[in-house]
Amino acid sequence: MQSKTNWLKLLLILTIIWTLLFGSFYSHTQDFVISSDIGGSSSVFAFPKSRKAPKKYVAVNRQKIRRTQVQRVETRTRIRKQYDNLAKVTTRRDKIEIIKPQDLIPRADPVKASLAITGAAQYYFNENEIDKSVEYFREAYKLNPKNDLAKLGLSDALTRKGDDFMALEESKIPLAEKFYNEAITFNPENSAAYSGLGEVYDESGDSAKAIASYEKALQIDPGLTDVSAPLGILYYQTGDIAKADSYLKKALATDPNDSQTQYFLGLVRSSQDQDKDAEIAFRKSIELEPTFAEAHYHLGSTLAKLDLEADAIAEYNEAVKLNPKYLEAQFDLGAAYYNTGKYQDSVDAYLQTLKLKNDYVEVYFNLADSYRQLAENDNTIKGKYALLAQAMSRYSMGLTFIQNNPKLGEVFSNDELSDVYSRYGYTAGEHNMLSSAQGITHSWNKSLDALTKSAELKQDALAYANLGWAYYNAARIDLKANPDAAKEKLSQAKANLEKAKSLNPNQDILTAIRLNMGITSIDLGDFKAAIDNLKPVTETRSDWAFANYSLGVAYFKSGDLNNALDQFKKAVDKQGNYVAALSGLGNAYLQKNDQKGVKNVIEQLKKLRTAEAVQEANRLQFALSLKK
């Protein structure tokens, strides 16, 4: 007797394994997941239509996109050079008679002495000995405050001094600001000093002051066109895309071969949804500066928007290669791998992202999705079980971060968090089914709690439909061991499915609701309600053999054997290896005393040669022998 019991347990486990591996599938009309149990009943879980990896970094934080220190120095160098070139063709200050310092002769007259020292100061300026130049210009001004040549020369020298400090580390920038402001006190028309202040304020994050300073420089000196590039960048950062567009085009008209200007033009075009033009600009930027990691990253983002995810992957990889700590690029690389079905690569990229930022909540959710997709593609119980456990762990970790620090969850809308809880609930449910297959005691509480939270956050038909799915499957576990608990869960399933139906779902979701309502009604013993719900499903979804099977069960239990036979036959015609449908067909033939029909079913089952099919064939054979 014990041997027979063990054999039946083995058959039960094999049956669950068979249905988990071969009875679950996706239907692409709507992202439905079909979960089957050993009785052949199949329930439907529905995902939102879009299953691409979510990416918060699609909505670029413009304030974060800034020029590097190297790029800033290059900008200052260009502006300085343009200012000096303009000085050669325009009258900025009267020509100074150059005097070498060693040729200076002491003069009693302060006016003449001031003029001579001014000549020496200019000599040092021309020799790029700026500290000496500042010292001598100051002395000349001190001797004669009316010496305009000294004042203007000192202003230029102080500006150059500010430029030198701008080229040093960030801590020196306040000194640069000091020199630029002093330069303006000696020459309020010093456009180079104003443009330097623009760079200072830009670096410190004061966009308003930076824009005002650059605009002032252009107002004073319209020929200083190299100011257009940083102005365009600042206007992009502040969200004034029209002005950004205008200034960047002016900058490129002067110098089309500037990598950073092309890069920011690409950002502007991207924000205008002119993605092909953005792609051209980013590619030009990379052509001019192949090691520009940010340009590679944003080219990748643009290609992803153009549905060229495979090409985007190459750019993200290049960005990460150039800058291994590039968080956004590493994150989007994971998303691109996910969206192209390369789930293991996606897992690897997301794990790398977490090394860069271990409280990055969105990565935990996307990583969980990747593990879940790997589980769906794994054909081993052990593999599926382990991967689903990994997915559950990552969903849970991300949600725990949010619970412990609500600020981390502020980037998610209620709808987005609802979808996370929904995916977590589904994953926990599938893990429960695999636990049963391995004889492991489990609880549906995690799935129920997650899907309840999903419905609380979103309160739409999809959320309530999936909560009904969880209650139905949780009830199936209790049907034999705890009938009262099963009945309560079935009632909860029915209530949530009815709630979902009342919220005017679209046709796809309504079909899923009706299917789950139908099989729930069967277990509740309401066969009329089951038939009323399942008939429209069989008409809408001709590919769902399990819907015909479930309708057959409802007819069979209501005593309508002819319609039961018809539905079981349709299920078998659609899916020839559908053991539960063949078993139902055999039972219906038995009830009608159609021995030939029963024998035909037995032969079909034997041909399948699975443990479940053999078991059903033997059961029908035994039942047929009792009829004789």
C-alpha positions as CSV (number, residue, x, y, z in Angstrom):
1,M,0.0,0.0,0.0
2,Q,2.9,2.4,0.9
3,S,4.5,1.6,-2.4
4,K,1.4,2.5,-4.3
5,T,1.1,5.8,-2.4
6,N,4.7,6.7,-3.2
7,W,4.1,5.9,-6.9
8,L,1.0,8.2,-7.0
9,K,3.0,11.0,-5.4
10,L,5.7,10.6,-8.0
11,L,3.1,10.7,-10.7
12,L,1.6,13.8,-9.2
13,I,5.0,15.6,-9.1
14,L,5.8,14.5,-12.7
15,T,2.4,15.8,-13.8
16,I,3.1,19.2,-12.2
17,I,6.5,19.4,-13.8
18,W,5.0,18.6,-17.2
19,T,2.4,21.3,-17.0
20,L,4.9,23.9,-15.7
21,L,7.4,23.2,-18.4
22,F,5.0,22.7,-21.3
23,G,1.7,24.1,-20.2
24,S,2.7,27.7,-19.5
25,F,3.2,30.1,-22.4
26,Y,2.9,33.6,-23.5
27,S,0.2,34.9,-25.9
28,H,1.4,37.9,-27.8
29,T,-2.0,39.6,-28.3
30,Q,-1.8,40.7,-24.7
31,D,1.0,39.8,-22.4
32,F,-0.9,36.9,-20.8
33,V,0.9,34.2,-18.8
34,I,-0.9,30.9,-18.6
35,S,-0.4,28.9,-15.4
36,S,-1.6,25.3,-15.4
37,D,-2.2,22.9,-12.5
38,I,-2.3,19.1,-12.4
39,G,-6.0,19.0,-13.1
40,G,-5.6,20.7,-16.4
41,S,-7.1,24.0,-15.2
42,S,-5.3,27.0,-16.6
43,S,-5.5,30.5,-15.1
44,V,-4.4,33.7,-16.8
45,F,-2.2,36.4,-15.4
46,A,-2.0,39.6,-17.5
47,F,0.9,42.0,-17.8
48,P,0.7,45.5,-19.3
49,K,1.1,45.5,-23.0
50,S,4.6,47.2,-22.9
51,R,7.1,44.9,-21.4
52,K,10.2,46.9,-22.2
53,A,12.7,47.5,-19.4
54,P,11.7,50.8,-17.7
55,K,14.3,53.5,-17.9
56,K,14.2,56.6,-15.7
57,Y,17.2,58.0,-17.5
58,V,15.2,58.5,-20.7
59,A,14.0,61.7,-19.1
60,V,17.4,63.2,-19.0
61,N,18.2,65.6,-16.1
62,R,19.5,68.5,-18.2
63,Q,21.2,70.1,-15.2
64,K,23.4,67.0,-14.8
65,I,24.7,67.2,-18.4
66,R,27.7,69.5,-18.0
67,R,31.0,70.1,-19.7
68,T,34.1,68.6,-18.3
69,Q,36.9,70.6,-16.8
70,V,38.9,70.0,-20.0
71,Q,36.1,71.2,-22.2
72,R,35.7,74.3,-20.1
73,V,39.4,75.2,-20.4
74,E,39.1,74.6,-24.2
75,T,36.1,77.0,-24.3
76,R,38.0,79.7,-22.3
77,T,41.0,79.2,-24.6
78,R,38.9,79.8,-27.7
79,I,37.1,82.8,-26.3
80,R,40.4,84.3,-25.1
81,K,42.0,83.7,-28.5
82,Q,39.0,85.2,-30.3
83,Y,39.1,88.2,-28.0
84,D,42.8,88.7,-28.6
85,N,42.4,88.4,-32.4
86,L,39.6,91.0,-32.3
87,A,41.9,93.3,-30.3
88,K,44.3,93.3,-33.2
89,V,41.7,94.6,-35.7
90,T,39.7,96.8,-33.4
91,T,40.8,99.7,-31.1
92,R,40.4,98.2,-27.6
93,R,43.0,100.6,-26.1
94,D,45.6,103.0,-27.5
95,K,48.9,101.5,-28.5
96,I,51.4,101.4,-25.7
97,E,55.1,102.1,-26.2
98,I,56.8,98.9,-25.1
99,I,59.7,99.4,-22.7
100,K,61.8,96.5,-21.5
101,P,62.0,96.5,-17.7
102,Q,65.8,96.7,-17.7
103,D,65.5,99.9,-19.8
104,L,63.3,101.7,-17.3
105,I,64.7,105.0,-16.1
106,P,63.6,106.5,-12.8
107,R,61.4,109.6,-13.4
108,A,60.5,112.2,-10.9
109,D,57.3,113.1,-12.8
110,P,54.6,110.5,-11.7
111,V,52.7,110.9,-14.9
112,K,55.8,110.1,-17.0
113,A,56.8,107.3,-14.7
114,S,53.4,105.8,-14.8
115,L,53.5,105.8,-18.6
116,A,56.9,104.2,-18.7
117,I,55.9,101.5,-16.2
118,T,52.8,100.8,-18.3
119,G,55.1,100.1,-21.3
120,A,57.1,97.6,-19.1
121,A,53.8,96.0,-17.9
122,Q,52.7,95.5,-21.5
123,Y,56.1,93.9,-22.3
124,Y,55.5,91.4,-19.5
125,F,51.9,90.9,-20.8
126,N,53.2,90.2,-24.3
127,E,55.7,87.7,-22.9
128,N,52.9,86.0,-21.0
129,E,54.5,86.8,-17.6
130,I,51.1,87.7,-16.3
131,D,52.0,88.1,-12.6
132,K,54.7,90.6,-13.5
133,S,52.4,92.3,-15.8
134,V,49.7,92.7,-13.1
135,E,52.3,94.0,-10.7
136,Y,53.6,96.7,-13.1
137,F,50.2,97.7,-14.3
138,R,49.1,98.2,-10.7
139,E,52.2,100.3,-10.0
140,A,51.5,102.4,-13.1
141,Y,47.9,103.0,-12.0
142,K,48.9,103.8,-8.5
143,L,51.3,106.5,-9.8
144,N,48.6,108.0,-12.0
145,P,45.0,106.9,-11.5
146,K,44.1,108.8,-14.7
147,N,46.3,106.6,-16.8
148,D,43.7,104.9,-18.9
149,L,46.2,102.7,-20.6
150,A,47.3,101.3,-17.2
151,K,43.7,100.7,-16.2
152,L,42.8,98.9,-19.5
153,G,46.0,97.0,-19.5
154,L,45.5,96.0,-15.8
155,S,41.9,94.9,-16.7
156,D,43.3,92.6,-19.5
157,A,46.0,91.2,-17.3
158,L,43.6,90.5,-14.4
159,T,41.3,88.7,-16.9
160,R,44.3,86.6,-18.1
161,K,45.1,85.8,-14.5
162,G,41.5,84.7,-14.0
163,D,41.8,82.4,-17.0
164,D,44.9,80.8,-15.5
165,F,43.1,80.0,-12.3
166,M,40.1,78.6,-14.3
167,A,42.5,76.1,-15.8
168,L,43.5,74.8,-12.4
169,E,41.5,72.6,-10.0
170,E,38.0,73.5,-9.0
171,S,39.1,75.0,-5.6
172,K,40.8,77.8,-7.5
173,I,37.6,79.0,-9.3
174,P,36.8,81.5,-6.5
175,L,40.1,83.2,-7.2
176,A,39.3,83.4,-10.9
177,E,36.0,85.1,-10.0
178,K,37.9,87.6,-7.8
179,F,40.2,88.5,-10.7
180,Y,37.4,88.7,-13.3
181,N,35.4,91.1,-11.1
182,E,38.4,93.2,-10.4
183,A,39.1,93.4,-14.1
184,I,35.6,94.7,-14.7
185,T,36.1,97.5,-12.1
186,F,39.0,98.8,-14.2
187,N,37.2,98.3,-17.5
188,P,33.4,97.8,-17.4
189,E,33.5,97.0,-21.1
190,N,35.8,94.0,-20.8
191,S,33.8,91.4,-22.6
192,A,36.5,88.7,-21.9
193,A,36.1,89.2,-18.2
194,Y,32.3,88.9,-18.4
195,S,32.7,85.7,-20.4
196,G,35.1,84.4,-17.7
197,L,32.5,85.2,-15.1
198,G,30.0,83.3,-17.1
199,E,32.3,80.2,-16.9
200,V,32.8,80.7,-13.2
201,Y,29.0,80.9,-12.5
202,D,28.3,78.0,-14.9
203,E,30.8,75.8,-13.0
204,S,29.3,76.8,-9.6
205,G,25.8,75.9,-11.0
206,D,24.4,79.4,-11.0
207,S,22.9,79.3,-14.5
208,A,21.1,82.6,-14.2
209,K,24.2,84.6,-13.4
210,A,26.2,82.6,-16.0
211,I,23.7,83.5,-18.7
212,A,23.6,87.1,-17.7
213,S,27.4,87.3,-17.8
214,Y,27.7,85.7,-21.2
215,E,24.9,87.9,-22.6
216,K,26.7,91.0,-21.2
217,A,29.9,89.9,-23.0
218,L,28.0,89.6,-26.3
219,Q,26.2,92.9,-25.7
220,I,29.6,94.6,-25.3
221,D,31.3,92.7,-28.0
222,P,29.0,91.1,-30.7
223,G,32.1,89.8,-32.4
224,L,32.8,87.5,-29.5
225,T,30.9,84.7,-31.2
226,D,32.6,81.9,-29.3
227,V,30.5,82.8,-26.4
228,S,27.5,81.3,-28.3
229,A,28.4,77.7,-27.5
230,P,28.4,78.0,-23.7
231,L,25.3,80.2,-23.9
232,G,23.5,77.6,-26.0
233,I,24.6,74.9,-23.5
234,L,23.3,76.9,-20.6
235,Y,20.0,77.5,-22.2
236,Y,19.7,73.8,-22.9
237,Q,20.3,73.1,-19.2
238,T,17.7,75.6,-18.1
239,G,15.1,74.1,-20.5
240,D,14.9,77.0,-23.0
241,I,15.3,74.8,-26.0
242,A,14.5,77.5,-28.6
243,K,17.3,79.8,-27.4
244,A,19.7,76.8,-27.0
245,D,18.9,75.9,-30.6
246,S,19.6,79.4,-31.8
247,Y,22.9,79.9,-30.0
248,L,24.3,76.5,-30.8
249,K,23.5,77.0,-34.5
250,K,25.4,80.3,-34.4
251,A,28.3,78.6,-32.7
252,L,28.4,75.9,-35.4
253,A,28.2,78.4,-38.1
254,T,31.5,79.8,-36.8
255,D,33.1,76.4,-36.0
256,P,31.3,73.3,-37.2
257,N,34.1,71.1,-36.0
258,D,33.7,71.6,-32.3
259,S,32.8,68.3,-30.6
260,Q,31.1,69.6,-27.6
261,T,28.9,72.0,-29.6
262,Q,27.8,69.1,-31.9
263,Y,27.1,67.0,-28.8
264,F,24.8,69.6,-27.2
265,L,23.1,70.2,-30.5
266,G,22.4,66.5,-30.5
267,L,20.9,66.9,-27.0
268,V,18.7,69.8,-28.2
269,R,17.6,67.8,-31.3
270,S,16.8,64.8,-29.0
271,S,14.7,67.0,-26.7
272,Q,12.8,68.2,-29.8
273,D,12.2,64.5,-30.8
274,Q,14.2,65.1,-34.0
275,D,16.0,61.8,-33.4
276,K,17.6,61.3,-36.8
277,D,19.1,64.8,-36.6
278,A,20.3,64.1,-33.0
279,E,21.9,60.9,-34.3
280,I,23.8,62.9,-36.9
281,A,25.0,65.5,-34.4
282,F,26.2,62.8,-31.9
283,R,28.0,60.9,-34.6
284,K,29.8,64.1,-35.7
285,S,30.8,64.8,-32.1
286,I,32.2,61.3,-31.8
287,E,34.0,61.6,-35.2
288,L,35.7,64.8,-33.8
289,E,36.4,63.3,-30.4
290,P,36.2,59.4,-30.4
291,T,36.9,59.2,-26.6
292,F,33.8,61.4,-25.7
293,A,32.0,58.9,-23.5
294,E,28.9,61.1,-23.0
295,A,28.4,61.4,-26.8
296,H,28.6,57.6,-27.2
297,Y,26.0,57.3,-24.4
298,H,23.6,59.7,-25.8
299,L,24.0,58.3,-29.3
300,G,23.0,55.0,-27.7
301,S,20.0,56.5,-26.1
302,T,19.0,58.1,-29.5
303,L,19.4,54.8,-31.3
304,A,17.2,53.1,-28.6
305,K,14.5,55.7,-29.3
306,L,14.8,54.8,-33.0
307,D,14.2,51.1,-32.0
308,L,17.8,50.3,-33.0
309,E,18.5,48.6,-29.6
310,A,21.3,46.4,-31.0
311,D,23.2,49.4,-32.3
312,A,22.5,51.2,-29.0
313,I,24.2,48.3,-27.2
314,A,27.5,49.0,-29.0
315,E,27.4,52.7,-28.1
316,Y,26.6,52.0,-24.4
317,N,29.4,49.5,-24.3
318,E,31.8,52.0,-25.7
319,A,30.7,54.6,-23.2
320,V,31.3,52.1,-20.3
321,K,34.6,51.1,-21.8
322,L,35.7,54.8,-21.8
323,N,34.3,55.5,-18.4
324,P,33.8,52.3,-16.3
325,K,32.0,54.4,-13.6
326,Y,29.4,55.8,-16.1
327,L,26.3,54.9,-14.1
328,E,23.6,55.9,-16.7
329,A,25.4,54.1,-19.5
330,Q,25.8,50.9,-17.4
331,F,22.1,51.1,-16.5
332,D,20.8,51.7,-20.0
333,L,23.1,48.9,-21.3
334,G,21.2,46.5,-19.0
335,A,17.9,47.8,-20.4
336,A,19.0,47.5,-24.0
337,Y,20.1,43.9,-23.4
338,Y,16.7,43.2,-21.8
339,N,14.8,44.7,-24.7
340,T,16.7,42.6,-27.2
341,G,16.1,39.4,-25.3
342,K,19.7,39.0,-24.0
343,Y,18.6,38.4,-20.4
344,Q,21.8,37.0,-19.0
345,D,23.7,40.0,-20.4
346,S,21.1,42.2,-18.9
347,V,21.6,40.6,-15.5
348,D,25.4,41.1,-15.8
349,A,25.0,44.8,-16.7
350,Y,22.5,45.5,-13.9
351,L,24.8,43.7,-11.4
352,Q,27.6,46.0,-12.5
353,T,25.3,49.0,-12.1
354,L,24.6,48.1,-8.5
355,K,28.4,48.0,-7.8
356,L,28.4,51.7,-8.8
357,K,25.2,52.6,-6.8
358,N,24.0,49.9,-4.4
359,D,20.7,51.7,-3.5
360,Y,19.6,52.2,-7.1
361,V,16.1,51.0,-6.6
362,E,15.1,50.9,-10.3
363,V,18.0,48.5,-11.0
364,Y,16.7,46.0,-8.5
365,F,13.3,46.0,-10.2
366,N,14.8,45.6,-13.7
367,L,17.3,43.0,-12.5
368,A,14.4,41.1,-11.0
369,D,12.6,41.3,-14.4
370,S,15.7,39.9,-16.1
371,Y,15.9,36.9,-13.7
372,R,12.2,36.3,-14.3
373,Q,12.6,36.3,-18.0
374,L,15.6,33.9,-17.7
375,A,13.3,31.6,-15.6
376,E,10.7,31.6,-18.3
377,N,13.3,30.4,-20.8
378,D,14.8,27.7,-18.6
379,N,13.5,24.2,-19.2
380,T,14.6,22.7,-15.9
381,I,12.7,22.8,-12.7
382,K,15.8,23.4,-10.7
383,G,16.9,26.3,-13.0
384,K,13.4,27.9,-13.0
385,Y,13.1,27.6,-9.2
386,A,16.5,29.2,-8.6
387,L,16.0,32.1,-11.1
388,L,12.5,32.9,-9.7
389,A,14.0,33.0,-6.2
390,Q,16.6,35.5,-7.5
391,A,13.9,37.6,-9.0
392,M,11.8,37.6,-5.9
393,S,14.8,38.6,-3.8
394,R,15.6,41.6,-6.1
395,Y,11.9,42.8,-6.1
396,S,11.9,42.5,-2.3
397,M,15.2,44.4,-1.9
398,G,14.1,47.2,-4.1
399,L,10.8,47.6,-2.2
400,T,12.5,47.4,1.1
401,F,14.8,50.3,0.1
402,I,11.7,52.4,-0.6
403,Q,10.0,51.4,2.6
404,N,13.2,52.3,4.6
405,N,13.8,55.5,2.6
406,P,10.6,56.8,1.0
407,K,12.6,59.5,-0.9
408,L,14.0,56.7,-3.1
409,G,10.5,55.9,-4.2
410,E,9.5,59.4,-5.2
411,V,10.7,58.9,-8.8
412,F,8.0,56.3,-9.2
413,S,4.4,57.1,-9.8
414,N,1.7,55.0,-8.1
415,D,1.0,53.2,-11.4
416,E,4.7,52.3,-11.8
417,L,5.0,51.0,-8.3
418,S,1.7,49.1,-8.9
419,D,3.3,47.4,-11.9
420,V,6.4,46.4,-9.8
421,Y,4.2,44.8,-7.1
422,S,2.2,43.1,-9.9
423,R,5.4,41.5,-11.4
424,Y,6.6,40.6,-7.9
425,G,3.2,39.0,-7.1
426,Y,3.3,37.0,-10.3
427,T,6.9,35.8,-9.7
428,A,6.0,34.7,-6.2
429,G,3.0,32.8,-7.5
430,E,5.0,31.0,-10.1
431,H,7.7,30.2,-7.5
432,N,4.9,28.7,-5.3
433,M,3.8,26.4,-8.2
434,L,7.4,25.2,-8.6
435,S,7.6,24.6,-4.8
436,S,4.6,22.3,-5.1
437,A,6.3,20.5,-8.0
438,Q,9.2,19.7,-5.6
439,G,7.0,18.8,-2.7
440,I,8.1,22.0,-0.8
441,T,5.6,23.5,1.6
442,H,4.8,27.1,0.6
443,S,2.5,29.9,1.2
444,W,0.8,32.2,-1.3
445,N,0.9,35.1,1.1
446,K,3.8,36.9,-0.6
447,S,2.0,36.8,-3.9
448,L,-1.3,37.8,-2.4
449,D,0.2,40.7,-0.4
450,A,2.1,42.0,-3.4
451,L,-0.9,41.9,-5.7
452,T,-3.2,43.4,-3.0
453,K,-0.7,46.3,-2.8
454,S,-0.7,46.6,-6.6
455,A,-4.5,46.9,-6.6
456,E,-4.4,49.5,-3.8
457,L,-2.0,51.7,-5.8
458,K,-3.6,51.4,-9.2
459,Q,-7.2,50.3,-8.6
460,D,-7.7,49.3,-12.3
461,A,-9.2,46.2,-14.0
462,L,-5.8,44.7,-14.6
463,A,-4.7,44.9,-11.0
464,Y,-7.9,43.4,-9.6
465,A,-7.9,40.7,-12.3
466,N,-4.4,39.6,-11.3
467,L,-5.3,39.6,-7.6
468,G,-8.2,37.3,-8.5
469,W,-5.7,35.1,-10.3
470,A,-3.6,34.8,-7.1
471,Y,-6.6,34.0,-4.9
472,Y,-7.8,31.3,-7.3
473,N,-4.4,29.6,-7.4
474,A,-4.0,29.9,-3.6
475,A,-7.3,28.2,-3.2
476,R,-6.3,25.3,-5.5
477,I,-3.6,24.4,-2.9
478,D,-6.2,24.2,-0.1
479,L,-9.0,22.4,-2.0
480,K,-8.2,19.0,-0.4
481,A,-6.3,19.8,2.7
482,N,-8.4,22.8,3.9
483,P,-11.7,23.1,2.0
484,D,-13.0,26.0,4.2
485,A,-9.9,28.0,3.5
486,A,-10.2,27.1,-0.2
487,K,-13.8,28.3,-0.3
488,E,-12.8,31.6,1.3
489,K,-10.1,32.2,-1.2
490,L,-12.3,31.3,-4.1
491,S,-14.8,33.8,-2.8
492,Q,-12.1,36.4,-2.7
493,A,-11.0,35.5,-6.2
494,K,-14.6,35.9,-7.4
495,A,-15.0,39.3,-5.7
496,N,-11.8,40.7,-7.2
497,L,-12.6,39.4,-10.6
498,E,-16.1,40.9,-10.5
499,K,-14.5,44.2,-9.3
500,A,-12.1,44.0,-12.3
501,K,-15.0,43.3,-14.7
502,S,-17.0,46.3,-13.3
503,L,-14.1,48.7,-14.2
504,N,-14.8,48.4,-18.0
505,P,-11.6,46.6,-19.0
506,N,-10.5,46.4,-22.6
507,Q,-11.3,43.3,-24.6
508,D,-8.1,41.5,-23.9
509,I,-8.3,42.0,-20.1
510,L,-12.0,41.1,-20.1
511,T,-11.2,37.8,-21.8
512,A,-8.7,37.0,-19.1
513,I,-11.2,38.0,-16.4
514,R,-13.9,35.8,-17.9
515,L,-11.5,32.8,-18.1
516,N,-10.5,33.1,-14.4
517,M,-14.1,33.8,-13.4
518,G,-15.2,30.7,-15.2
519,I,-12.7,28.3,-13.6
520,T,-13.3,29.9,-10.2
521,S,-17.1,29.4,-10.6
522,I,-16.4,25.7,-11.4
523,D,-14.6,25.2,-8.1
524,L,-17.4,27.1,-6.3
525,G,-20.0,24.8,-7.9
526,D,-21.7,27.5,-9.9
527,F,-21.6,25.8,-13.3
528,K,-24.1,28.2,-15.0
529,A,-21.9,31.2,-14.2
530,A,-18.9,29.2,-15.4
531,I,-20.5,28.5,-18.7
532,D,-21.7,32.1,-19.1
533,N,-18.1,33.3,-18.6
534,L,-16.2,30.7,-20.5
535,K,-18.4,30.6,-23.7
536,P,-17.3,34.1,-24.8
537,V,-13.7,33.2,-24.1
538,T,-13.8,30.2,-26.5
539,E,-15.3,32.5,-29.1
540,T,-12.7,35.3,-28.6
541,R,-9.6,33.1,-28.2
542,S,-9.6,30.2,-30.6
543,D,-6.0,29.4,-29.6
544,W,-6.8,28.8,-25.9
545,A,-7.4,25.0,-25.8
546,F,-7.6,25.2,-22.1
547,A,-10.7,27.5,-22.4
548,N,-12.5,24.8,-24.3
549,Y,-11.4,22.3,-21.8
550,S,-12.6,24.4,-18.8
551,L,-15.9,25.0,-20.6
552,G,-16.1,21.2,-21.2
553,V,-15.7,20.6,-17.4
554,A,-18.4,23.1,-16.6
555,Y,-20.8,21.4,-19.1
556,F,-19.8,17.9,-17.7
557,K,-20.4,18.9,-14.1
558,S,-23.8,20.5,-15.0
559,G,-24.8,17.2,-16.7
560,D,-24.7,18.4,-20.3
561,L,-22.6,15.6,-21.7
562,N,-23.1,16.5,-25.4
563,N,-21.7,20.0,-25.0
564,A,-19.0,18.7,-22.7
565,L,-17.9,16.2,-25.4
566,D,-17.9,19.0,-28.0
567,Q,-15.7,21.2,-26.0
568,F,-13.3,18.4,-25.0
569,K,-12.9,17.4,-28.6
570,K,-12.2,21.0,-29.6
571,A,-9.5,21.2,-26.9
572,V,-7.9,18.0,-28.1
573,D,-8.1,19.1,-31.8
574,K,-6.2,22.3,-30.9
575,Q,-3.7,20.6,-28.6
576,G,-3.3,16.8,-29.3
577,N,-1.1,16.2,-26.2
578,Y,-3.6,17.8,-23.8
579,V,-3.9,15.0,-21.3
580,A,-6.5,16.7,-19.1
581,A,-8.8,17.3,-22.1
582,L,-8.4,13.7,-23.3
583,S,-9.2,12.5,-19.8
584,G,-12.3,14.7,-19.8
585,L,-13.3,13.3,-23.1
586,G,-12.9,9.8,-21.8
587,N,-15.0,10.6,-18.7
588,A,-17.7,12.0,-20.9
589,Y,-17.7,8.9,-23.1
590,L,-17.9,6.7,-20.0
591,Q,-21.0,8.7,-18.7
592,K,-22.6,8.1,-22.1
593,N,-21.6,4.4,-22.1
594,D,-19.7,4.9,-25.3
595,Q,-17.1,2.1,-25.0
596,K,-15.7,2.7,-28.4
597,G,-15.1,6.4,-27.6
598,V,-13.4,5.5,-24.3
599,K,-11.1,2.9,-26.0
600,N,-10.2,5.5,-28.7
601,V,-9.2,8.0,-25.9
602,I,-7.2,5.3,-24.2
603,E,-5.2,4.6,-27.3
604,Q,-4.5,8.4,-27.8
605,L,-3.3,8.6,-24.3
606,K,-1.0,5.6,-24.6
607,K,0.6,7.1,-27.7
608,L,1.7,10.2,-25.7
609,R,3.8,7.9,-23.4
610,T,4.1,10.4,-20.6
611,A,3.6,9.3,-17.0
612,E,0.5,11.5,-16.7
613,A,-1.0,10.1,-20.0
614,V,-0.2,6.5,-19.0
615,Q,-1.8,7.0,-15.6
616,E,-5.0,8.4,-17.2
617,A,-5.1,5.6,-19.8
618,N,-4.9,3.0,-16.9
619,R,-7.6,4.8,-14.9
620,L,-10.0,4.9,-17.9
621,Q,-9.2,1.2,-18.7
622,F,-10.1,0.2,-15.1
623,A,-13.3,2.3,-15.2
624,L,-14.3,0.8,-18.5
625,S,-13.7,-2.7,-17.1
626,L,-16.1,-1.9,-14.3
627,K,-18.8,-0.9,-16.8
628,K,-18.7,-4.4,-18.4
